[in-house]
Amino acid sequence: MSSKPVLWLRCEKKEFERRAALTPTTSKKLIEAGFDIIVEKDEQRIFDDSEYEAVGCKLVENNTWPTAPTDVPIIGLKELPVSTDPLPHTHIQFAHCFKKQGGWSEVLARFYKGKGTLYDLEFLNDDSGRRVAAFGFHAGFAGAAAGALDLAARKQGKELGLLTPYPNETAMVEAVKAALGGTGKGVKALVIGALGRCGRGAVDLFRKIGLNEDDIVKWDMAETAKGGPFPEILDVDIFVNCIYLSSKIPNFITRETAIAAGKERRLRVVVDVSCDTTNPFNPIPIYNINTTFDKPTVAVDVGPENPTLDVISIDHLPTLLPREASEQFSQDLLPSLLTFPTRSSERVWVDAEKLFKEKLAEAVEAEA
């Protein structure tokens, strides 16, 4: 291998995932800083292979990273396909296994067997403990859009069908307004976690599709401090959950409260952007599956005599805006990536590796 630092951008194997951890823009900046960037060809990615090639990346065949030299770090976004194969490489990605999500210890066992290392993108924090890069804003923005599209479909007596990525934000906003008959005016929404990146994204979408400011109810820690369930959630059309869950909190809404509201209930759609589906602390215990772009909603059983109630729990919503979401995330990640070659002494990477080793020890214990 060359003495230059290398990063290998792998393809994404998650269905419908079109985002990329490195974009042609950020790849170019890394190359200018002395990196070699290897990119797997990928039809699914929003960026064309030629866009990477044009800035000096080296293209390789799709999904060939397992054969890469083990000292080449592999960067991707979403989790790897389920397997028991050992992982000998260093991986930078979202692995969704540090909060004891379903299957968490099996994922970490692969690193243990292969002696590889995982730097989880969710846990790269700056000096103040804030994530260096997050898709929050676009997750909230896209989640609110999906919720509005479902409300529009239900008003026409239909179920929401396949969701497909939009070329840009403007196209998404126009599509949602059109579905609602030209404007979102009259729709009422509640966003919990409204002060965070995700919540700000949801609020922004609701403003752009025409909701009255008074009809966008913005809650954060102060408003939820009294503890749920909250009857206010039942009095809006769309509830978007954007909180970052770290411990057990009282439920926001339950099936019982939804059923008890009877025919008077206004709430039709819950968008769980946080998607803590398999997390034992999930404060929205009215569903237990992740939904997907081809089947975006799951109906809550609230009884045949009551109005419908849908949950949207897609765990990669920002891929509905793949280009913008990738650019923003990758730009935010770039300063940390530039320091990756000296990761043994860079706090952001040192902390992430320490956390990985702690979780690895827990997994080894769990897997015995």
Secondary structure, 3 states (H helix, E strand, C coil): CCCCCEEEECCCCCCCCCCCCCCHHHHHHHHHCCCEEEEECCCCCCCCHHHHHHCCCEEECCCCHHHCCCCCCEECCCCCCCCCCCCCCEEEECCCCCCCCCCHHHHHHHHHHHCCEEEEHHHCECCCCCECCCCHHHHHHHHHHHHHHHHHHHHCCCCCCCCCCCCCHHHHHHHHHHHCCCCCCCCCEEEECCCCHHHHHHHHHHHHCCCCHHHEEEECHHHHCCCCCCHHHHHCCEEEECCCCCCCCCCCCCHHHHHHCHHHCCCCEEEECCCCCCCCCCCCCCCCCCCCCCCCCEECCCCCCCCCCEEECCCCHHHHCHHHHHHHHHHHHHHHHHCHHHHHHCHHHHHHHHHHHHHHHHHHHHHC
